[in-house]
Amino acid sequence: MSSQTFWGYKRREGTAPPSELQGEIDRHSWLDLAGILLLLVGFFNIIDGIAAISDAKYLSSHVLFSNLHAWGWFFLIIGIVQVFAGWAVMKGAGWAAIVGIITAFVNALSQFSSTRTFVFWSLTILAADVLVIYGLARYGGERGRTS
């Protein structure tokens, strides 16, 4: 038995993946995380967009520019594109990494502009967008899964 532990469990000798496979495992893990976060952020943007368009009372009308309806349509459209890009990342489409990075960047900028009104929510979505951008920029492209 080895002295290496992982959350209190001892790892046996020779159970670690070979070093040439560790990079592929990291790549697939980050792409899966980026796809799931892109789907979640997209669904949250769709919900926020519908709420803004329908004049929900929990939203503040203090926006950076324009009006709440314009921001609602913006978040609705960005959310729909993010959901499709997240689904395509999970399926392994190469173009989805570029679309995901662009929509996550635009969403991060728009969430950063609303930190004055919704501090915790904006920073949470901003952190998710940063993880999506890192995962797709570092490991994006053709997934190369064989089934």
C-alpha positions, 0 to 999 in steps of 0.5 A: 500500500502506498502512503498517498491518500485521496480524501482519506482513502489510500491508493494502491500502487499502480492504480494511477492512470499512465502519464500519457493518458492523464492529459486526455483525462484532464481534457475531457474533464474540463470540456465536460465541466465547460459544457455543463456550466455553459448549459447552466449559465445559458438556462439562467440567462434565459430565465433572467431574460424572460423575467426582464421581458415580462416585468418581473418584480424581483428585477431592478430597473437600474441598468447600465444603459437602455431599458430592462426590456432590451436587456431581457431580449439580450439575455434571452438571445445569449442564453439560447445561443449558450444552451446550444453551444453547451450542448454542442461542446458536450457532443464534441463539435469543434465550432462550439468552443469558439461560440462558447468562448465568445458568448461567455466573454460577452456574458461576463462583460454584461454580468460585470456591468450589473454587479452594482445591482446584483452583487452575489449573482453577478459574481457567481455567473462571472466566475462560471463564465471564467471557468467556461472560457478557461476550459474551452480555451485550454482544451477546446476543439475536437473532442475526439471521443470514440464510442 
